[in-house]
Amino acid sequence: MTTSAPTSVGGFAAEYARHGLALCAIPLGKKGPITKGWNLRVSAITNSTEAAKLTGNLGLLHAFSGTMALDVDDDEQAREWLLARGVDPRQLVTTPDHVGIISGRKGRGKLLYRLPKDIAPIETLKIKDAADRTILEFRCADSGGNSVQDLLPPSIHPDTGQPYRWGGPGDWRIPPVIPDALLKVWRDGLAQKSMANLLLPPQPLMQSSYKRNDLPADTPENRAELARLLRLSVDGQRVFDPNAGHDEWLPDVWSIAAIGAWTHDAAREWSKEGRTFDPHKFEQDWASFDPSRAKGITEKSFFAKLRDAGVKHNFVTRAASPSGVPPVPLQVQAPPLPVPPAPPLPSLPLLMTARQLRQMPTPPYVVRNVLPAHGLASIYGEPGSGKSFLALHLAHTIALCSADWFGFHVRQKPVVYVALEGMGGIGKRTTALELHSKRLCPDQLRFWCRDIHLMTGDGIELLASEIISAVGKGAVVIIDTLNQASPGADENSSQDMGKIIANSKRLAAAVEGLVILVHHSGKKASQGMRGHSSLLAAMDTVIEVTKSAAGRKWSITKAKDDSADVERDFDLVPYQVGQDGFGPITSCAVQQTAHVMVPNRRPPTGKNQKPALAELHRLLPSPGQTIDYEAALKHVAAVLTTSKGREKERAKAAVDALVEEGHLLKNEKGLSVA
């Protein structure tokens, strides 16, 4: 091992060659070689003297280096795909010797592995989604045994302009051997004749030939009725036979799916009775339902089969359900593909080393970098700050599995909103929310309007039991507010607050999910949540909601396992939700905004800030538009008048200064103009 790192491209190349890596030359600004025959063994650069002459970018020839790269282009889909095949990606990146190649592009990365001894180069395997986008790649060789290549540090990424760098605690000179489980997945994938069957496709939107109000509603009674019908026999023969051949079984599954997304669990339980049941194949077949290509199979097929068998059903339709007819068009989507459980952790001792500690999985989340999937959290603020509107907006987003919440990735969970404060207005708020989002509150979002008592524990068991019965385990329970859920309690008493915390934890444990307490600020907002300090100590996440002349915002004031340096702006948008004898009935919905919280910001100064801001105004003419940070730097660099070779540096300085002064806003999505 060298005592000092090389400083030039040639120095890096020579070091790579000395340690057995085969290289190819790539021009600067390119991701691949342009020389004919570069992927042949005869063209590989393996001599350190020859390698030292290289300039530009460097490519690693895997087939001639005994290496491979696991290339992730979409971390969420890749994780799901690997988990479905028994490989936990979290364990791949927590080993003490893993070696990564980092390009700087969000959601992407590579892990470098050695092939086992005496193993010939293996053909590259690409995994694509239903839109034909590559999400994951096992990279080594082409079908003829010639090599593929990956850029090595310090090559410059042609899109971001940033150098590649090594990541992970391991040493690139001795990368780990590819795990057996990962190697098996690779080989099994190559054995498949059709690449299209490798990825479980995204669930299609469920469409129906029935009117929405004629379909069975998602109620506990209808779920029980569907389960009964699927078990029913007439004259000793099952009406719906889970042991029928695939050609008969699949139309039955599709006809059930056509009724609505809520039928998934019953269809799966019924299918489990079949002798050849395969859980992954079931999910594929369920997801493959497309009304436009289902050869006439609709929910009518399901009811026709019942009618032919002389069976009457007792379903309650949406039109007859207590909630009545929804006020806006409904988008019904099949349930997200269940993520198989991660492989069990190796047996760990009571006293663990740091290496053993890193084998433990990352705690799951509901909203990435904001809310964990289990534990306690709080949303608090002064009266009129908008905290309850924000909590309802969060509930709607999680239950719908919208792509993000204020730019943070969301995982779908059932949500129960315990509406104890302002119960009379919660219906109006849901209507405004639906009008604003153009999405109905899904059946995964339920409301509880009966009393519970967090200090005495009264009602906790009943609430938990109802939640598990209606929506299952893993729910997010939002209690609005802590004060209304603990009448008579002295919030400043350590004894009373201790009971409130204990019963909140008891509820979270019972539903195996997250409890969020909506709470008030203290007399002095600067002192945080009202009540005894033990409340703050018990929280995994605390979100403060504030209102000022500049607008409303929420910010994280405590995050046990994430950064607390997060804040987002929002407004309350008014909607007319009804009419009475005195005029319009109104309520509000949350809308993310881009307020500038510095009311007296200075105008841009310097010769670079002014043209930089002008260029970004040109690129982002509409409020709320965003641009990737690196892309913004490229555009700004192109309009600056500065020393050759320093354009990127000057552009970064100008853009960062504009962010600091409040002219630009920067978040996970990129940059926007304030």
ROMARLO-376249 format. One record per residue (C-alpha): residue number from 1; x, y, z. Coordinates in Angstrom, 2 decimals. Example, Ala and Ser with C-alpha at 12.3 -4.5 7.8 and 13.67 -1.06 7.14 Angstrom:
<pts>
num_px_py_pz
1_12.30_-4.50_7.80 .
2_13.67_-1.06_7.14 .
</pts>
This chain:
<pts>
num_px_py_pz
1_0.00_0.00_0.00 .
2_1.37_3.40_-0.92 .
3_2.04_5.94_1.76 .
4_0.60_8.88_-0.18 .
5_-2.26_9.19_-2.64 .
6_-1.45_10.03_-6.27 .
7_-2.32_13.53_-7.44 .
8_-2.56_13.12_-11.23 .
9_-4.69_10.96_-13.51 .
10_-1.57_9.12_-14.63 .
11_-0.55_8.56_-11.03 .
12_-3.92_7.02_-10.21 .
13_-3.79_4.88_-13.37 .
14_-0.31_3.56_-12.54 .
15_-1.44_2.70_-9.01 .
16_-4.47_0.84_-10.37 .
17_-2.34_-1.15_-12.82 .
18_0.18_-2.06_-10.10 .
19_-2.67_-3.67_-8.16 .
20_-3.96_-5.78_-11.02 .
21_-6.70_-3.62_-12.50 .
22_-7.03_-3.55_-16.29 .
23_-7.77_-0.10_-17.70 .
24_-8.97_1.64_-20.83 .
25_-8.55_5.27_-21.87 .
26_-11.62_7.53_-22.03 .
27_-11.59_11.13_-23.29 .
28_-12.45_13.87_-20.80 .
29_-16.14_14.70_-21.01 .
30_-17.07_11.15_-22.03 .
31_-18.37_8.17_-20.04 .
32_-17.11_5.57_-22.47 .
33_-14.12_4.81_-24.72 .
34_-14.12_5.81_-28.39 .
35_-11.26_3.56_-29.54 .
36_-12.26_0.58_-31.66 .
37_-11.70_-2.74_-29.89 .
38_-11.28_-1.15_-26.45 .
39_-13.23_-4.02_-24.82 .
40_-10.86_-6.74_-26.06 .
41_-8.26_-8.28_-23.77 .
42_-5.48_-7.34_-26.18 .
43_-6.38_-3.65_-25.76 .
44_-6.40_-3.64_-21.96 .
45_-3.81_-1.42_-20.26 .
46_-2.24_-3.47_-17.47 .
47_1.32_-2.10_-17.37 .
48_1.89_0.65_-14.80 .
49_4.39_2.48_-17.04 .
50_1.90_2.63_-19.89 .
51_-0.91_3.53_-17.49 .
52_1.09_6.47_-16.12 .
53_0.84_8.14_-19.53 .
54_-2.96_8.28_-19.44 .
55_-4.85_11.55_-19.21 .
56_-8.56_12.31_-19.28 .
57_-10.88_9.73_-17.74 .
58_-10.08_6.16_-16.65 .
59_-12.20_3.07_-17.28 .
60_-11.99_-0.18_-15.29 .
61_-12.26_-3.28_-17.50 .
62_-14.05_-5.72_-15.19 .
63_-13.71_-8.88_-17.29 .
64_-9.90_-8.61_-17.29 .
65_-9.59_-7.43_-13.68 .
66_-11.61_-10.19_-12.02 .
67_-14.13_-7.62_-10.80 .
68_-17.78_-6.66_-11.23 .
69_-19.90_-3.65_-10.27 .
70_-23.38_-3.61_-8.81 .
71_-24.66_-0.42_-10.44 .
72_-27.75_1.17_-8.87 .
73_-29.65_3.73_-10.96 .
74_-32.81_3.86_-8.80 .
75_-32.13_3.02_-5.17 .
76_-35.78_2.57_-4.12 .
77_-36.76_0.20_-6.95 .
78_-33.42_-1.61_-6.81 .
79_-33.82_-2.19_-3.07 .
80_-37.32_-3.61_-3.57 .
81_-36.14_-5.87_-6.41 .
82_-33.22_-7.26_-4.42 .
83_-35.29_-7.75_-1.26 .
84_-37.80_-9.77_-3.26 .
85_-34.95_-12.15_-4.10 .
86_-33.57_-12.50_-0.58 .
87_-30.76_-9.93_-0.72 .
88_-30.90_-7.02_1.73 .
89_-29.09_-4.00_0.20 .
90_-28.69_-2.51_3.67 .
91_-26.39_-5.35_4.62 .
92_-24.34_-4.85_1.46 .
93_-23.48_-1.29_2.50 .
94_-22.90_-1.98_6.19 .
95_-20.10_-4.53_5.82 .
96_-16.76_-3.21_7.08 .
97_-15.00_-3.94_3.77 .
98_-17.49_-2.71_1.17 .
99_-16.07_-0.51_-1.59 .
100_-18.18_2.04_-3.44 .
101_-17.68_4.23_-6.49 .
102_-19.50_7.53_-5.96 .
103_-20.55_9.69_-8.90 .
104_-22.34_12.35_-6.86 .
105_-25.70_11.72_-8.53 .
106_-28.55_11.34_-6.05 .
107_-30.07_7.86_-5.76 .
108_-27.24_6.25_-7.73 .
109_-24.02_4.47_-6.91 .
110_-21.85_1.42_-7.49 .
111_-20.44_-1.32_-5.29 .
112_-17.22_-2.97_-6.46 .
113_-16.69_-6.71_-5.92 .
114_-14.16_-9.38_-6.87 .
115_-15.36_-12.48_-8.64 .
116_-14.63_-15.78_-6.86 .
117_-11.47_-17.59_-7.93 .
118_-11.72_-19.77_-11.03 .
119_-14.93_-18.00_-12.12 .
120_-14.92_-16.79_-15.72 .
121_-16.26_-13.30_-16.49 .
122_-20.05_-13.28_-16.23 .
123_-22.39_-11.62_-18.69 .
124_-23.82_-8.26_-17.65 .
125_-27.44_-8.31_-16.44 .
126_-29.67_-5.25_-16.74 .
127_-32.85_-4.93_-14.68 .
128_-35.44_-2.55_-16.10 .
129_-38.78_-1.25_-14.90 .
130_-42.05_-1.23_-16.80 .
131_-41.07_2.07_-18.47 .
132_-37.91_0.40_-19.82 .
133_-35.65_2.41_-17.49 .
134_-32.63_0.63_-16.03 .
135_-32.83_0.49_-12.24 .
136_-30.04_-1.98_-11.50 .
137_-27.15_-3.57_-13.36 .
138_-24.74_-6.43_-12.65 .
139_-21.74_-5.31_-14.75 .
140_-18.82_-7.44_-15.88 .
141_-18.70_-8.68_-19.50 .
142_-20.73_-8.81_-22.69 .
143_-22.22_-12.03_-24.07 .
144_-18.99_-12.76_-25.95 .
145_-16.75_-12.51_-22.89 .
146_-15.38_-9.07_-23.75 .
147_-15.34_-6.47_-21.00 .
148_-17.66_-3.67_-20.00 .
149_-16.15_-0.71_-18.16 .
150_-16.89_1.68_-15.31 .
151_-15.28_5.06_-14.68 .
152_-12.76_5.17_-11.86 .
153_-11.70_8.08_-9.64 .
154_-10.57_10.76_-10.36 .
155_-12.48_10.73_-13.68 .
156_-14.83_13.68_-14.15 .
157_-18.53_12.93_-14.55 .
158_-19.57_14.51_-17.87 .
159_-22.98_15.59_-16.53 .
160_-22.17_16.89_-13.05 .
161_-18.61_18.06_-13.71 .
162_-17.61_16.46_-10.40 .
163_-14.85_13.86_-9.93 .
164_-15.72_10.27_-9.14 .
165_-14.47_9.21_-5.71 .
166_-14.08_6.08_-3.64 .
167_-16.64_5.38_-0.94 .
168_-17.08_2.91_1.89 .
169_-14.68_1.74_4.59 .
170_-13.02_-0.91_2.40 .
171_-9.89_-0.72_0.23 .
172_-10.24_-0.73_-3.57 .
173_-7.00_-2.73_-3.76 .
174_-8.75_-5.69_-2.10 .
175_-12.48_-5.35_-2.74 .
176_-14.66_-8.01_-1.12 .
177_-15.73_-11.11_-3.03 .
178_-19.29_-10.85_-4.30 .
179_-21.62_-12.44_-1.70 .
180_-22.95_-15.87_-2.64 .
181_-26.57_-14.70_-2.43 .
182_-25.91_-11.80_-4.79 .
183_-24.02_-14.04_-7.21 .
184_-26.95_-16.47_-7.22 .
185_-29.42_-13.68_-8.01 .
186_-27.19_-12.60_-10.91 .
187_-26.95_-16.10_-12.35 .
188_-30.64_-16.81_-11.82 .
189_-31.45_-13.63_-13.68 .
190_-29.31_-14.62_-16.65 .
191_-31.04_-17.98_-16.73 .
192_-34.35_-16.27_-17.41 .
193_-35.28_-16.18_-21.08 .
194_-37.26_-12.97_-20.83 .
195_-35.81_-9.92_-19.13 .
196_-39.31_-8.47_-18.93 .
197_-40.21_-11.03_-16.27 .
198_-37.38_-10.07_-13.96 .
199_-38.99_-6.99_-12.47 .
200_-42.31_-7.05_-10.71 .
201_-44.00_-4.22_-12.62 .
202_-45.61_-1.21_-10.98 .
203_-49.26_-1.73_-10.12 .
204_-51.53_-0.26_-12.84 .
205_-54.39_2.07_-12.08 .
206_-57.52_0.04_-11.47 .
207_-60.33_1.11_-13.77 .
208_-63.88_-0.15_-13.66 .
209_-66.76_-0.67_-16.05 .
210_-69.10_-0.05_-13.11 .
211_-69.93_3.41_-11.88 .
212_-67.87_4.14_-8.78 .
213_-70.95_4.28_-6.56 .
214_-72.11_0.80_-7.68 .
215_-68.93_-0.90_-6.50 .
216_-68.63_-2.45_-3.05 .
217_-67.19_0.01_-0.57 .
218_-64.05_-0.81_1.41 .
219_-65.62_-1.64_4.77 .
220_-64.86_-4.36_7.33 .
221_-68.23_-5.93_6.45 .
222_-67.40_-6.08_2.74 .
223_-63.94_-7.51_3.40 .
224_-65.53_-10.26_5.49 .
225_-68.16_-10.86_2.79 .
226_-65.51_-11.18_0.07 .
227_-63.56_-13.68_2.18 .
228_-66.79_-15.68_2.68 .
229_-67.61_-15.74_-1.02 .
230_-64.10_-16.89_-1.94 .
231_-64.40_-19.83_0.48 .
232_-67.88_-20.79_-0.67 .
233_-68.69_-24.23_-2.11 .
234_-71.84_-25.27_-4.00 .
235_-72.61_-28.99_-4.32 .
236_-69.13_-29.79_-3.05 .
237_-67.39_-27.58_-5.62 .
238_-65.63_-24.31_-4.84 .
239_-67.18_-21.39_-6.72 .
240_-63.71_-19.85_-6.88 .
241_-61.19_-22.70_-6.89 .
242_-57.65_-21.77_-5.74 .
243_-56.42_-25.11_-7.13 .
244_-57.75_-24.48_-10.62 .
245_-55.25_-24.27_-13.42 .
246_-53.57_-20.96_-14.06 .
247_-55.79_-20.27_-17.08 .
248_-58.89_-20.40_-14.85 .
249_-57.34_-18.97_-11.69 .
250_-55.92_-15.81_-13.32 .
251_-59.28_-14.53_-14.67 .
252_-60.71_-14.99_-11.17 .
253_-57.89_-12.91_-9.68 .
254_-58.35_-10.19_-12.28 .
255_-62.12_-10.07_-11.71 .
256_-61.47_-9.61_-7.98 .
257_-58.87_-6.91_-8.67 .
258_-61.37_-5.04_-10.84 .
259_-63.62_-4.50_-7.80 .
260_-60.99_-2.32_-6.13 .
261_-57.56_-2.19_-4.57 .
262_-58.93_-3.19_-1.17 .
263_-59.58_-6.75_-2.41 .
264_-55.85_-7.56_-2.65 .
265_-55.46_-9.16_0.78 .
266_-58.53_-11.39_0.42 .
267_-57.41_-12.52_-3.04 .
268_-53.97_-13.35_-1.69 .
269_-55.34_-15.32_1.29 .
270_-57.66_-17.27_-1.02 .
271_-54.81_-18.00_-3.44 .
272_-52.65_-19.28_-0.57 .
273_-54.96_-22.29_-0.37 .
274_-53.67_-23.42_-3.75 .
275_-51.12_-26.23_-3.78 .
276_-48.76_-24.34_-6.10 .
277_-49.06_-20.88_-4.50 .
278_-46.01_-18.68_-5.10 .
279_-46.18_-15.28_-3.33 .
280_-44.00_-13.46_-5.87 .
281_-45.88_-14.97_-8.82 .
282_-49.15_-13.92_-7.22 .
283_-47.97_-10.30_-6.96 .
284_-46.89_-10.38_-10.60 .
285_-50.26_-11.72_-11.73 .
286_-52.18_-9.28_-9.53 .
287_-50.16_-6.34_-10.86 .
288_-50.59_-7.49_-14.46 .
289_-54.31_-6.68_-14.47 .
290_-54.97_-4.05_-17.14 .
291_-58.64_-3.50_-18.07 .
292_-57.68_-2.51_-21.61 .
293_-55.96_-5.87_-22.16 .
294_-57.91_-8.18_-19.84 .
295_-59.99_-9.77_-22.64 .
296_-63.28_-8.54_-21.25 .
297_-62.59_-9.53_-17.65 .
298_-64.08_-6.96_-15.26 .
299_-65.77_-6.95_-11.86 .
300_-68.89_-8.08_-13.78 .
301_-67.10_-11.39_-14.37 .
302_-66.88_-11.88_-10.61 .
303_-70.58_-11.23_-10.04 .
304_-71.57_-13.31_-13.09 .
305_-69.75_-16.30_-11.60 .
306_-71.69_-15.87_-8.36 .
307_-74.95_-15.59_-10.28 .
308_-74.24_-18.71_-12.34 .
309_-73.62_-20.65_-9.11 .
310_-76.88_-19.38_-7.61 .
311_-75.07_-17.37_-4.93 .
312_-76.27_-14.00_-3.65 .
313_-73.84_-11.52_-2.17 .
314_-74.35_-9.08_0.69 .
315_-71.97_-6.32_-0.39 .
316_-72.69_-2.70_0.56 .
317_-71.99_-0.37_-2.38 .
318_-70.36_3.04_-2.14 .
319_-73.70_4.73_-2.83 .
320_-75.19_3.02_0.21 .
321_-72.20_3.49_2.50 .
322_-72.50_5.93_5.43 .
323_-69.95_8.31_3.95 .
324_-72.14_8.90_0.91 .
325_-71.01_9.82_-2.55 .
326_-67.51_11.30_-2.81 .
327_-67.50_14.97_-3.92 .
328_-64.60_14.65_-6.38 .
329_-63.47_11.96_-8.86 .
330_-61.75_9.04_-7.19 .
331_-58.41_7.61_-8.24 .
332_-58.18_3.99_-7.11 .
333_-54.76_2.44_-7.19 .
334_-53.73_-1.10_-6.45 .
335_-51.90_-1.50_-3.15 .
336_-48.13_-1.03_-3.33 .
337_-46.17_-4.20_-3.90 .
338_-45.49_-5.72_-0.47 .
339_-41.80_-5.59_0.36 .
340_-40.69_-9.02_1.55 .
341_-39.18_-9.05_5.02 .
342_-35.44_-8.58_5.19 .
343_-33.40_-11.72_5.79 .
344_-32.92_-12.35_9.50 .
345_-29.94_-10.74_11.14 .
346_-27.09_-12.99_12.15 .
347_-27.09_-13.93_15.78 .
348_-25.53_-11.02_17.66 .
349_-24.08_-11.09_21.17 .
350_-25.36_-8.89_23.97 .
351_-22.10_-6.92_23.85 .
352_-21.42_-5.95_20.24 .
353_-18.40_-4.61_18.45 .
354_-18.75_-1.63_16.11 .
355_-18.64_-4.05_13.17 .
356_-21.49_-6.10_14.62 .
357_-23.44_-2.94_15.36 .
358_-23.25_-1.95_11.70 .
359_-24.92_-5.24_10.75 .
360_-28.14_-4.01_12.32 .
361_-30.63_-2.68_9.74 .
362_-31.35_1.00_9.30 .
363_-34.56_1.94_11.14 .
364_-37.49_2.15_8.70 .
365_-39.17_5.47_7.99 .
366_-42.56_6.84_6.96 .
367_-41.23_10.16_5.66 .
368_-37.54_9.93_4.83 .
369_-35.32_12.14_7.01 .
370_-38.43_13.40_8.85 .
371_-40.54_10.68_10.51 .
372_-39.59_7.14_11.60 .
373_-41.99_4.23_11.10 .
374_-42.13_3.47_14.83 .
375_-42.08_5.50_18.03 .
376_-43.34_8.92_19.09 .
377_-43.34_12.29_17.32 .
378_-44.96_15.66_17.83 .
379_-46.24_18.52_15.69 .
380_-46.67_21.63_17.83 .
381_-47.30_25.34_17.47 .
382_-49.26_28.31_18.71 .
383_-53.02_28.58_18.12 .
384_-53.67_29.63_14.52 .
385_-50.27_28.50_13.28 .
386_-51.82_25.84_11.03 .
387_-50.51_22.78_12.87 .
388_-53.75_20.78_12.56 .
389_-54.07_21.59_8.85 .
390_-50.45_20.46_8.39 .
391_-51.10_17.24_10.36 .
392_-54.13_16.42_8.18 .
393_-52.13_17.16_5.02 .
394_-49.42_14.78_6.27 .
395_-52.01_12.08_7.02 .
396_-53.51_12.37_3.52 .
397_-50.07_12.18_1.88 .
398_-48.96_9.08_3.81 .
399_-52.23_7.21_3.27 .
400_-52.22_7.99_-0.46 .
401_-48.53_7.14_-0.84 .
402_-47.92_10.37_-2.72 .
403_-44.44_10.66_-4.17 .
404_-43.24_13.06_-1.51 .
405_-44.18_15.38_1.34 .
406_-42.51_18.76_0.91 .
407_-39.78_17.04_-1.12 .
408_-39.20_14.09_1.27 .
409_-39.89_10.54_0.07 .
410_-42.99_8.94_1.59 .
411_-43.80_5.29_2.27 .
412_-47.46_4.40_2.30 .
413_-48.94_3.46_5.66 .
414_-52.48_3.33_7.00 .
415_-53.24_6.48_9.00 .
416_-55.74_7.04_11.81 .
417_-56.53_10.65_12.69 .
418_-57.85_11.02_16.23 .
419_-59.86_14.24_15.90 .
420_-60.52_15.49_19.43 .
421_-60.10_19.24_18.88 .
422_-62.30_21.03_16.37 .
423_-64.25_17.84_15.63 .
424_-67.01_19.86_13.99 .
425_-64.62_21.24_11.41 .
426_-62.71_18.11_10.45 .
427_-65.24_17.20_7.75 .
428_-64.86_20.63_6.16 .
429_-61.09_20.30_6.25 .
430_-61.14_16.94_4.48 .
431_-63.36_18.42_1.76 .
432_-60.98_21.34_1.25 .
433_-58.06_18.92_1.19 .
434_-59.72_16.80_-1.49 .
435_-60.63_19.84_-3.58 .
436_-57.06_21.13_-3.38 .
437_-55.29_17.84_-4.10 .
438_-57.97_16.49_-6.47 .
439_-57.53_13.20_-4.61 .
440_-60.11_11.68_-2.28 .
441_-59.14_10.69_1.22 .
442_-58.37_6.99_0.67 .
443_-59.82_4.17_2.71 .
444_-56.37_3.83_4.28 .
445_-57.12_7.10_6.11 .
446_-59.58_6.64_8.98 .
447_-60.93_9.08_11.60 .
448_-61.62_8.46_15.28 .
449_-63.87_11.02_16.98 .
450_-64.45_9.34_20.34 .
451_-62.69_10.25_23.56 .
452_-59.48_8.59_24.66 .
453_-57.48_9.40_27.79 .
454_-53.72_9.30_27.48 .
455_-53.17_9.88_31.20 .
456_-55.46_7.14_32.52 .
457_-55.18_4.87_29.49 .
458_-58.96_4.71_29.01 .
459_-59.88_3.89_25.42 .
460_-56.34_2.99_24.32 .
461_-56.99_-0.75_23.98 .
462_-60.25_-0.18_22.10 .
463_-58.60_2.29_19.72 .
464_-55.67_-0.06_19.05 .
465_-58.02_-3.00_18.49 .
466_-60.17_-1.03_16.03 .
467_-57.09_0.17_14.13 .
468_-55.68_-3.34_13.70 .
469_-59.09_-4.70_12.71 .
470_-59.78_-1.96_10.14 .
471_-56.40_-1.21_8.56 .
472_-53.90_-3.65_10.05 .
473_-50.62_-3.09_11.86 .
474_-47.98_-0.49_11.09 .
475_-50.34_2.50_11.21 .
476_-49.51_6.14_11.83 .
477_-51.81_7.48_14.58 .
478_-52.18_11.27_14.78 .
479_-53.76_12.53_18.02 .
480_-55.09_16.09_17.75 .
481_-54.47_17.34_20.40 .
482_-52.52_16.05_23.39 .
483_-54.47_18.42_25.63 .
484_-57.87_17.09_24.51 .
485_-56.60_13.51_24.84 .
486_-55.59_14.04_28.49 .
487_-58.36_16.06_30.18 .
488_-57.60_17.07_33.73 .
489_-53.88_16.34_33.41 .
490_-51.28_18.76_34.71 .
491_-48.95_18.96_31.71 .
492_-46.23_20.54_33.86 .
493_-46.26_17.62_36.28 .
494_-43.59_15.01_35.66 .
495_-45.96_12.37_37.07 .
496_-48.88_13.22_34.77 .
497_-46.68_13.73_31.72 .
498_-44.96_10.42_32.44 .
499_-48.33_8.64_32.26 .
500_-49.21_10.43_29.00 .
501_-45.90_9.38_27.47 .
502_-46.22_5.79_28.71 .
503_-49.71_5.36_27.24 .
504_-48.66_6.99_23.96 .
505_-45.81_4.47_23.72 .
506_-48.25_1.71_24.64 .
507_-50.48_2.70_21.72 .
508_-47.53_2.88_19.31 .
509_-46.38_-0.59_20.40 .
510_-49.88_-2.05_20.11 .
511_-50.31_-0.93_16.48 .
512_-46.61_-1.48_15.71 .
513_-46.42_2.01_14.26 .
514_-45.91_5.70_14.94 .
515_-47.94_7.98_17.23 .
516_-47.85_11.71_16.43 .
517_-49.09_14.10_19.13 .
518_-50.39_17.47_17.93 .
519_-49.59_19.87_20.76 .
520_-49.44_23.52_21.75 .
521_-46.45_25.81_22.29 .
522_-45.62_27.02_25.76 .
523_-46.31_30.55_26.97 .
524_-43.02_31.53_25.37 .
525_-42.70_30.03_21.91 .
526_-38.92_30.03_22.26 .
527_-39.22_27.46_25.06 .
528_-40.75_24.83_22.79 .
529_-43.64_22.50_23.56 .
530_-45.94_23.22_26.48 .
531_-45.50_21.05_29.54 .
532_-42.84_19.05_31.34 .
533_-39.44_18.62_29.67 .
534_-39.81_14.82_29.71 .
535_-42.15_15.17_26.71 .
536_-39.37_16.50_24.50 .
537_-36.99_13.82_25.75 .
538_-39.45_11.07_24.80 .
539_-39.91_12.23_21.20 .
540_-38.11_10.72_18.22 .
541_-39.03_13.72_16.05 .
542_-40.44_17.14_16.91 .
543_-41.85_19.51_14.26 .
544_-42.58_23.14_15.15 .
545_-45.17_25.10_13.14 .
546_-44.89_28.90_13.19 .
547_-46.66_31.87_11.64 .
548_-45.07_35.26_11.02 .
549_-45.48_38.27_8.76 .
550_-43.41_36.44_6.16 .
551_-45.72_33.41_6.16 .
552_-46.08_30.00_7.75 .
553_-43.40_27.35_8.04 .
554_-42.64_24.07_9.74 .
555_-39.20_23.11_10.99 .
556_-37.68_20.09_12.69 .
557_-36.48_21.01_16.18 .
558_-35.53_17.48_17.22 .
559_-34.58_14.44_15.15 .
560_-33.12_11.48_17.00 .
561_-31.59_9.78_13.95 .
562_-31.66_12.49_11.25 .
563_-30.62_16.09_10.69 .
564_-32.69_18.72_12.49 .
565_-31.61_21.39_9.99 .
566_-34.85_21.19_7.98 .
567_-37.62_23.72_7.43 .
568_-40.30_24.24_4.78 .
569_-42.75_27.06_4.04 .
570_-46.47_26.68_3.41 .
571_-49.71_28.63_3.06 .
572_-53.32_27.86_3.88 .
573_-55.40_28.14_0.71 .
574_-59.13_28.86_1.27 .
575_-61.86_26.76_-0.39 .
576_-65.64_26.96_-0.39 .
577_-66.81_23.58_0.88 .
578_-70.54_24.23_1.17 .
579_-73.37_26.73_1.49 .
580_-75.94_27.48_4.17 .
581_-78.62_30.10_4.69 .
582_-76.04_32.71_5.63 .
583_-73.63_32.21_2.74 .
584_-70.56_30.16_1.76 .
585_-68.98_27.64_4.14 .
586_-65.20_27.67_3.82 .
587_-62.13_25.83_5.02 .
588_-58.45_25.65_4.06 .
589_-55.84_23.29_2.65 .
590_-52.05_23.27_2.90 .
591_-49.98_24.36_-0.09 .
592_-46.19_24.35_-0.11 .
593_-44.74_27.76_-0.88 .
594_-41.38_29.43_-1.21 .
595_-41.48_32.27_1.27 .
596_-38.32_34.21_1.96 .
597_-37.98_34.46_5.72 .
598_-35.57_37.43_5.43 .
599_-37.87_40.44_4.87 .
600_-35.12_42.96_4.17 .
601_-32.75_40.97_2.00 .
602_-30.01_42.86_0.22 .
603_-29.99_43.08_-3.57 .
604_-27.42_40.84_-5.26 .
605_-23.93_42.30_-5.35 .
606_-20.83_41.63_-7.40 .
607_-20.36_41.00_-11.08 .
608_-21.22_37.28_-10.80 .
609_-24.32_37.26_-8.58 .
610_-26.35_39.57_-10.84 .
611_-25.94_37.59_-14.09 .
612_-26.33_34.34_-12.13 .
613_-29.70_35.42_-10.71 .
614_-30.81_36.77_-14.10 .
615_-29.99_33.44_-15.77 .
616_-31.91_31.47_-13.14 .
617_-34.89_33.81_-13.50 .
618_-34.78_33.03_-17.22 .
619_-34.63_29.28_-16.60 .
620_-37.33_29.33_-13.90 .
621_-39.99_31.80_-15.04 .
622_-42.85_30.26_-13.02 .
623_-43.16_30.20_-9.21 .
624_-42.23_26.87_-7.67 .
625_-40.16_25.64_-10.62 .
626_-36.92_23.90_-9.65 .
627_-33.67_22.98_-11.33 .
628_-31.03_20.48_-10.28 .
629_-28.21_22.20_-8.39 .
630_-25.43_20.88_-10.63 .
631_-27.41_21.74_-13.76 .
632_-27.90_25.27_-12.43 .
633_-24.15_25.64_-11.93 .
634_-23.52_24.63_-15.55 .
635_-25.99_27.21_-16.86 .
636_-24.62_29.95_-14.60 .
637_-21.02_29.14_-15.49 .
638_-21.87_29.60_-19.16 .
639_-22.97_33.23_-18.67 .
640_-20.19_34.40_-16.35 .
641_-17.24_36.43_-17.53 .
642_-14.31_35.06_-15.57 .
643_-10.92_33.42_-15.88 .
644_-10.86_30.34_-18.10 .
645_-11.05_27.16_-16.07 .
646_-12.62_28.85_-13.04 .
647_-16.18_29.19_-14.37 .
648_-17.58_26.34_-12.26 .
649_-15.90_27.63_-9.10 .
650_-17.22_31.17_-9.62 .
651_-20.69_29.89_-10.48 .
652_-20.84_27.88_-7.26 .
653_-19.73_30.85_-5.18 .
654_-22.36_33.09_-6.78 .
655_-25.21_30.59_-6.44 .
656_-24.35_29.73_-2.82 .
657_-24.25_33.43_-1.96 .
658_-27.68_33.95_-3.55 .
659_-29.03_31.08_-1.44 .
660_-27.48_32.57_1.68 .
661_-29.02_35.98_0.96 .
662_-32.46_34.47_0.37 .
663_-32.73_35.11_-3.38 .
664_-32.70_31.36_-4.10 .
665_-34.16_28.40_-2.22 .
666_-32.33_25.07_-2.08 .
667_-33.77_21.69_-1.07 .
668_-33.76_18.02_-2.11 .
669_-35.40_18.86_-5.44 .
670_-32.79_21.47_-6.34 .
671_-32.94_25.25_-6.64 .
672_-35.91_27.57_-7.04 .
673_-36.21_31.34_-7.22 .
674_-37.54_32.93_-4.03 .
</pts>
